Amino acid sequence: MRASSRLLVLDPDGRLLLLDCVDPGAPGVRWWELPGGGVEPGEDPVLAGVREVREETGVVVPPEVVGPLQWTQDVAYTWVGRRWSSTQQGRLARLTAPPEVVATDLGRDEGATFLATRWWAPEELRTAGVRFFPRSLPALLPRLLAGERVDEPYDDWDVVAPT
């Protein structure tokens, strides 16, 4: 199982950065996700998260604004026709000024997956009526903002959650 470093990037107004995504291998499958991704062998998880956010969104996150590990979850999912499993590691990154934004650096599959970025007010997540990755994000964010450490149970994201 590969480690995945996700950053919950908050702008100075407290809005959360998310990616609007589709699966090019499964037309009609769409969701909003936290930026981040795989930690390379020997790579520091904080620096991996900073690198992944920059590559995927263009937002430059100074490593010193990244907080400690606050969220973990083992997940499995399908993307571009392949089954993946990872241990998600989440950290808050609170920006104190409007972010510097540079060009993204996306591979072919990521370029076909990431449609846009958006800054979301935390209260918008609860009423958005869209799918999030992690699926618990609307309930998770207030807990993390309050300083809580959350280790969530395993989630097979391909399985539709009961309503």
C-alpha positions in Angstrom: 0.0 0.0 0.0 1.5 3.3 -1.1 1.5 6.4 1.1 -0.3 9.4 -0.2 0.2 12.9 1.2 -2.8 15.2 1.0 -2.9 18.8 2.1 -6.0 20.6 3.3 -4.9 24.0 1.9 -6.7 26.9 3.5 -6.5 30.4 2.1 -6.4 33.5 4.4 -10.2 33.5 4.3 -10.4 29.9 5.6 -11.5 28.5 2.3 -10.4 25.0 1.3 -8.7 24.2 -2.0 -10.2 21.3 -3.9 -9.8 19.8 -7.4 -12.8 19.1 -9.7 -12.1 15.6 -11.1 -13.4 13.0 -13.6 -12.2 9.5 -14.3 -11.2 9.3 -18.0 -11.6 5.6 -17.7 -15.2 5.8 -16.4 -17.4 8.4 -18.1 -19.8 10.1 -15.7 -17.7 9.5 -12.6 -17.0 12.9 -11.0 -15.9 14.2 -7.6 -14.0 16.9 -5.7 -10.8 15.9 -4.0 -8.0 17.2 -1.8 -4.9 17.8 -3.7 -2.0 15.5 -3.1 -0.7 12.2 -4.1 2.1 9.6 -3.8 5.1 9.9 -1.6 8.2 8.8 -3.4 10.6 6.4 -1.7 12.7 8.4 0.8 10.6 11.6 0.3 9.5 13.6 3.3 5.6 13.4 3.4 5.3 17.1 4.0 7.5 17.9 1.0 5.6 15.4 -1.1 2.3 17.1 -0.3 3.7 20.5 -1.1 5.1 19.1 -4.4 1.8 17.4 -5.3 -0.3 20.5 -4.6 2.0 22.6 -6.8 2.0 20.0 -9.7 -1.8 19.5 -9.6 -3.1 23.0 -8.8 -0.2 25.4 -9.4 -0.7 26.7 -5.8 2.7 27.1 -4.1 2.5 26.1 -0.4 5.5 27.1 1.8 6.5 23.9 3.7 6.6 25.9 7.0 2.8 26.5 6.9 2.1 22.8 6.8 0.9 21.4 10.1 1.4 18.0 11.7 -0.2 14.8 10.5 -3.9 15.0 11.6 -5.8 12.5 9.4 -5.1 9.0 8.1 -7.2 6.5 6.2 -6.5 3.4 4.1 -8.5 3.5 0.9 -9.0 1.5 -2.3 -10.4 3.0 -5.5 -10.3 2.6 -9.3 -8.9 5.3 -11.5 -8.2 5.0 -15.3 -9.1 1.3 -15.2 -6.6 0.3 -12.5 -7.3 -0.6 -8.9 -5.3 1.4 -6.4 -4.8 1.3 -2.6 -3.1 3.8 -0.4 -2.7 5.1 3.1 -3.9 8.7 2.9 -2.1 11.2 5.2 -3.7 14.6 5.7 -2.2 17.8 7.1 -3.6 21.3 7.3 -1.7 24.0 5.4 -2.9 27.5 6.4 -1.8 30.2 4.0 -1.4 33.7 5.5 -1.4 35.6 2.2 -2.9 35.1 -1.2 -1.1 32.1 -2.8 1.5 32.3 -5.5 0.2 30.3 -8.5 2.5 28.8 -11.1 1.9 26.5 -14.1 0.7 23.0 -13.2 2.8 19.9 -14.1 0.4 17.2 -15.0 0.9 13.8 -16.6 -1.5 12.6 -19.4 -3.9 10.9 -17.0 -3.9 13.7 -14.5 -4.4 16.2 -17.2 -7.5 14.3 -18.3 -8.7 14.0 -14.7 -8.3 17.5 -13.2 -10.9 19.9 -14.6 -10.5 22.9 -12.3 -9.7 24.1 -8.9 -11.9 25.9 -6.5 -11.7 27.4 -3.0 -14.6 26.2 -0.9 -16.0 27.8 2.3 -16.2 25.0 4.9 -20.0 25.4 5.3 -20.4 24.9 1.5 -19.2 21.3 1.8 -22.1 20.2 3.9 -24.7 21.3 1.4 -22.9 20.8 -1.9 -24.6 17.6 -2.9 -21.5 16.3 -4.7 -19.1 13.5 -4.1 -15.8 14.1 -2.2 -12.5 12.3 -1.9 -12.3 11.5 1.0 -16.0 10.9 1.1 -16.1 12.0 4.7 -14.7 15.5 3.9 -17.8 17.5 5.0 -17.7 16.0 8.4 -14.0 15.6 8.6 -13.0 19.3 8.0 -14.6 20.8 11.1 -12.9 18.2 13.3 -9.5 18.9 11.8 -10.0 22.7 12.0 -10.7 22.2 15.7 -7.3 20.5 16.1 -8.6 16.9 16.4 -6.5 13.9 15.2 -8.7 11.6 13.1 -7.8 8.1 12.0 -10.7 6.9 9.8 -11.6 3.3 9.0 -10.8 1.7 5.7 -12.9 2.9 2.8 -13.5 1.2 -0.6 -14.3 4.3 -2.5 -15.8 2.3 -5.4 -18.6 1.1 -3.1 -21.5 3.6 -3.0 -22.0 4.6 0.6 -25.5 4.2 2.0 -27.5 7.3 2.4 
